[in-house]
Amino acid sequence: MMEYWNDGRWLRPVVAMVCLLWALEVVGGAEQTESTIKLLDDTQFERGFTVWSPKPGSHVKEGSLRPNKDAPEPVWGLAQWHSRFTLAGAESQRMPDGAIRFADGAKSVTFFPSGSEADVAFGLLGTIEYEGKAPKPGDPWPHLLAERKLAADPSITELEALPLAVQYRLVEERVSRPEGFTPRRHTAQFVFYITVQNRNRQSPGFGDYYWFGVPMYDTRYPIPKAHKAMDVGSDRKPATGKFIFNPGGDKYTSQSAHDRQWVTIERDLLPLVREGLETAWQRGYLEDSHNSADYRLGGMNTGWEVTGPIDVEMQLRGLRLDAVMKTADEE
C-alpha cells in the first residue's frame, strides 16, 4: 500500500486491497498471556517468506525465501506487485557477517543471524525497475511488502490497548533525477498498514473497511506527513476507493530515518484506530454501520513502495503487535 501524489491526489493500487483482504481470516491458536494476545509471530522472519507473483490481482505462489531450510513453513508472504523482476528462485548468498541475502537484480531481502543488530532488511532499486527513467503519472510502481494474517481479529470495542513496537534504520538512499523527475510524485516510502474492517455478517456494511497507517519513512520529508482521504486511482492503476487514515509520522516518533540511525516506535495504536474510525464516519465513509463493535482488525503489511528512480534499503528489528483485551470488569 502506497500513498502516491498525482495532481494533488493520492493513488493506491487495487492489489493492495487484495493483499490485505486475503489476510482477514482468524488464525487459531493465537499466543495469549492473561489478557494480552500476541498478534504477530516469527517477527525475526526466521521462517522466511512465501513469494507471490509480481502480477497483481491475486496471490499466486511463485516460490519461497528460506534462510533456514529446516525451519517450519513461512507464515509471512512477500508481495512484489508490479516489479519487473521476481525473488522467486533467487539463490541465497551468505554475507561476511553471516547474513543470508536473496536478490533478483532490483530487489533484495537479507536475513540476519541471531544476535545481529537487525532482524531483516528490504531493498529496492528504483533506478533498475524504471530503467533510469522517471515514470509518468498513473504508471504502476514496484512493491516489496512483508504481509500476513494477524493471529486474531478482535473487535475494536474488545480492546484495552493495541501496542506496536518496532525499530528501523535506513541504510541506503540514492535519488536519481532524470528528465521528468518530480519530487512531489516520485518518492520511496516505507509503510506499515492495518485494515480495520466490518466483520459483522449481520451488518449491511459487512466487508467495508478503512486503511490505518503508520508512516515510517518518505524520501521527501524528514517526518512523513499526514494524509486522510479517499484512495483514488487512474485507468492504469485502479484503487480501492476506501478511506485512508494516516495521522502522520509525528504521532509515532520525533526521530527521522533520514538520519540513518535506529528509529524507535512504541505506541498504543488504539486511540488512533478509534480516531480513524470516527474520521471515516465524519467524512461519509463506512456509512452502513456506525457501530464500533462491528469493526475488527484485519491483515497487515510493511515494506517499500517506490514511485521513482530511487534506490533504498531499510533494516528492521524488534517488531511486535499485541492486542490487550478488556477484562470482564472493564466490559
C-alpha positions in Angstrom: 0.0 0.0 0.0 1.4 3.3 -1.0 0.5 6.9 -0.9 1.2 8.4 -4.3 0.9 12.0 -5.4 -0.8 12.8 -8.8 -2.2 16.3 -9.3 -2.6 16.8 -5.6 -4.3 13.4 -5.1 -3.1 10.1 -3.7 -3.3 6.9 -5.6 -3.3 3.4 -4.2 -3.3 0.1 -6.2 -6.3 -2.2 -6.0 -3.8 -5.0 -5.5 -3.2 -3.6 -2.0 -6.8 -4.4 -1.3 -6.3 -7.9 -2.5 -3.1 -8.1 -0.5 -4.7 -7.3 2.8 -8.2 -8.7 2.3 -6.5 -12.0 1.7 -5.3 -11.8 5.3 -8.6 -11.3 7.2 -9.4 -14.9 8.4 -8.8 -15.6 12.1 -5.9 -17.9 12.8 -6.4 -20.4 15.6 -4.0 -20.8 18.4 -3.1 -17.2 18.9 -0.4 -16.9 21.7 -2.1 -15.4 24.7 -0.9 -14.4 28.2 -3.6 -13.3 30.6 -5.4 -10.5 28.6 -2.7 -10.0 26.0 -2.8 -11.7 22.6 0.4 -11.7 20.5 -0.9 -10.8 17.0 2.4 -11.5 15.2 4.7 -14.4 15.4 8.0 -15.1 13.7 8.8 -11.4 13.9 12.5 -12.2 13.3 11.5 -13.8 10.0 13.5 -16.9 10.7 10.9 -19.0 8.7 11.3 -16.8 5.7 8.6 -15.8 3.1 6.2 -17.3 0.6 6.9 -15.3 -2.5 3.9 -14.1 -4.5 4.0 -13.4 -8.2 4.6 -9.8 -9.3 1.4 -9.9 -11.4 -1.3 -8.0 -9.4 -4.8 -9.2 -8.8 -4.4 -12.4 -6.8 -1.8 -14.2 -4.7 0.0 -16.7 -6.8 2.8 -18.5 -5.1 6.0 -18.5 -7.2 8.4 -19.8 -4.6 9.9 -19.1 -1.2 12.8 -17.5 0.6 14.1 -19.8 3.3 17.2 -18.7 5.2 16.8 -22.0 7.3 15.7 -24.9 5.2 14.9 -26.9 8.4 12.5 -24.2 9.8 8.7 -24.7 9.5 6.8 -23.2 6.5 6.7 -19.4 6.3 3.9 -17.5 8.0 4.8 -14.3 6.1 4.1 -13.6 2.5 6.2 -11.3 0.3 4.3 -9.1 -2.2 6.3 -7.8 -5.1 3.5 -6.3 -7.1 4.4 -4.6 -10.5 8.1 -5.4 -10.2 9.8 -6.3 -13.5 11.7 -9.0 -11.5 10.9 -11.8 -9.1 12.6 -13.0 -6.0 11.1 -16.5 -6.6 14.0 -18.8 -7.3 16.7 -16.3 -6.2 19.8 -18.1 -4.9 20.9 -17.4 -1.3 24.2 -15.7 -0.7 26.0 -15.8 2.6 27.4 -12.5 3.6 30.7 -11.9 5.5 28.7 -11.1 8.7 26.7 -14.4 8.4 23.6 -12.9 7.0 21.7 -14.7 4.2 20.8 -12.5 1.2 18.4 -13.1 -1.7 18.4 -10.7 -4.6 16.9 -10.6 -8.1 18.7 -7.6 -9.6 16.3 -5.0 -8.4 15.0 -6.2 -5.0 16.7 -7.9 -2.1 15.8 -9.5 1.3 18.5 -10.0 3.8 18.1 -12.3 6.9 20.5 -11.6 9.8 21.7 -14.2 12.3 20.5 -14.2 15.9 22.4 -11.6 17.9 22.8 -9.2 15.0 21.8 -5.5 15.1 19.0 -6.2 12.6 16.5 -9.0 12.0 15.8 -8.4 8.3 16.5 -5.8 5.6 14.4 -5.0 2.5 16.0 -3.3 -0.5 14.5 -2.0 -3.7 16.4 -0.4 -6.6 14.1 2.1 -8.3 16.7 3.0 -10.9 16.7 -0.6 -12.1 13.0 -1.0 -12.0 12.4 2.1 -14.0 15.5 1.7 -16.2 16.8 5.0 -15.2 13.7 6.9 -16.3 11.1 8.9 -14.4 7.7 7.2 -14.5 4.7 9.1 -15.8 1.6 9.9 -13.8 -0.6 6.8 -13.4 2.3 4.3 -14.1 2.4 1.3 -11.8 5.1 1.2 -9.2 7.1 -1.7 -7.7 6.3 -3.0 -4.2 8.3 -5.1 -1.7 5.9 -5.8 1.2 6.0 -8.3 4.0 2.4 -9.2 4.7 0.5 -11.7 6.8 -2.6 -12.7 8.8 -2.9 -11.5 12.3 -3.3 -14.2 14.9 -6.7 -12.8 16.0 -9.2 -10.3 14.8 -10.5 -8.6 18.0 -13.3 -6.1 17.8 -12.3 -2.5 18.4 -14.6 -2.4 21.4 -12.9 -5.5 23.0 -9.5 -3.8 23.1 -8.0 -2.1 26.0 -4.8 -1.3 24.1 -3.0 -2.1 20.8 0.7 -1.6 21.4 3.0 -1.6 18.5 6.8 -1.7 18.9 9.3 -1.6 16.0 12.8 -0.3 15.2 14.0 0.6 11.7 17.1 2.1 10.1 17.6 3.4 6.6 20.9 2.1 5.3 20.7 3.2 1.7 19.0 6.1 -0.2 20.2 7.2 -3.6 17.9 9.5 -5.6 18.3 9.8 -9.4 16.7 12.8 -11.1 16.3 12.2 -14.8 14.3 14.3 -17.1 10.7 14.4 -15.9 11.6 13.8 -12.2 9.1 15.4 -9.9 9.7 15.3 -6.1 6.1 15.7 -5.4 5.2 12.5 -7.3 8.5 10.4 -7.3 9.4 9.1 -3.9 10.1 6.0 -1.9 8.0 5.2 1.2 8.4 2.6 3.9 5.0 1.9 5.2 3.0 -0.1 7.8 -0.7 -0.7 7.3 -3.5 -2.5 9.0 -7.1 -2.9 7.7 -10.0 -2.1 10.1 -13.0 -3.9 8.7 -16.6 -4.5 9.4 -16.7 -8.3 10.1 -20.3 -8.5 11.4 -22.1 -10.7 8.8 -25.5 -9.3 10.1 -24.5 -5.8 9.3 -25.4 -4.1 6.0 -21.8 -2.8 5.9 -20.2 -6.2 6.2 -16.8 -6.3 4.4 -16.4 -2.5 4.3 -13.1 -1.2 5.8 -10.6 1.6 6.0 -6.8 1.7 5.9 -4.9 2.6 9.1 -1.4 3.7 8.5 1.9 4.1 10.4 4.2 6.0 8.1 7.8 5.2 8.8 9.8 6.8 6.0 9.3 9.1 3.0 12.1 10.3 0.8 10.5 13.8 0.5 10.1 14.6 4.2 12.2 14.1 7.4 9.0 13.1 9.1 6.2 11.6 6.9 3.2 13.9 6.6 -0.4 13.1 7.5 -2.9 12.0 4.9 -6.6 11.5 5.5 -8.6 11.0 2.2 -10.1 8.5 -0.2 -7.9 6.1 -2.1 -8.1 7.3 -5.7 -6.6 5.8 -8.8 -6.2 6.0 -12.6 -7.1 3.9 -15.6 -3.8 2.1 -15.4 -3.8 2.0 -11.6 -7.2 1.1 -10.1 -7.7 1.9 -6.5 -9.9 0.7 -3.7 -12.0 3.9 -3.1 -11.7 3.3 0.6 -10.7 5.8 3.3 -7.0 6.2 4.2 -6.2 7.3 7.7 -2.6 8.2 8.1 -2.2 10.5 11.0 1.5 11.4 10.2 4.8 10.2 11.4 4.9 12.8 14.2 2.2 10.8 16.0 4.6 8.0 16.4 8.2 9.4 16.8 10.2 12.6 16.7 13.1 10.7 15.1 13.8 10.8 11.4 15.0 7.8 9.4 16.9 10.3 7.2 19.5 10.5 9.9 20.5 6.9 9.2 20.1 6.0 12.9 17.8 3.5 14.5 14.3 4.9 14.8 12.0 3.5 17.6 8.2 3.4 17.6 6.5 2.4 20.8 2.9 3.5 20.6 -0.6 2.3 21.6 -2.4 2.4 18.3 -5.9 2.0 19.7 -6.7 5.7 20.2 -5.6 6.5 16.7 -7.5 3.5 15.3 -10.6 4.8 17.0 -9.9 8.3 15.7 -9.6 6.9 12.2 -12.9 5.2 12.5 -14.6 8.4 13.8 -12.9 10.4 11.0 -14.1 8.0 8.3 -17.7 8.3 9.6 -17.5 12.1 9.7 -16.4 12.2 6.1 -19.1 9.8 4.8 -17.2 6.5 4.7 -18.4 3.2 6.3 -21.8 4.7 6.3 -23.7 1.4 6.6 -22.5 0.9 10.2 -21.6 3.4 12.9 -21.3 0.6 15.5 -17.7 0.3 16.7 -18.3 -3.3 17.7 -18.7 -4.3 14.1 -15.1 -3.3 13.3 -12.2 -5.7 13.8 -8.5 -5.7 12.9 -7.7 -7.3 9.6 -4.4 -8.0 7.9 -1.2 -6.0 7.8 1.8 -5.3 5.6 5.0 -3.4 5.9 7.7 -2.5 3.4 8.7 -0.5 0.3 6.6 1.2 -2.4 8.8 3.2 -4.8 7.3 5.5 -7.4 10.5 6.9 -8.8 14.1 6.1 -9.7 15.3 5.9 -6.1 17.4 3.1 -4.6 16.6 2.3 -0.9 17.2 -0.3 1.8 15.7 -0.5 5.3 16.6 -2.7 8.2 14.0 -3.8 10.8 14.2 -5.3 14.3 12.0 -5.9 17.3 8.6 -5.9 15.6 5.7 -6.6 17.9 2.0 -6.0 17.8 -0.2 -7.0 20.7 -3.9 -6.9 21.5 -4.6 -6.1 25.1 -8.1 -7.2 25.8 -10.5 -5.7 28.2 -11.2 -7.7 31.3 -14.7 -8.8 32.4 -14.7 -6.0 35.0 -13.9 -3.4 32.3 -16.6 -4.6 30.0 
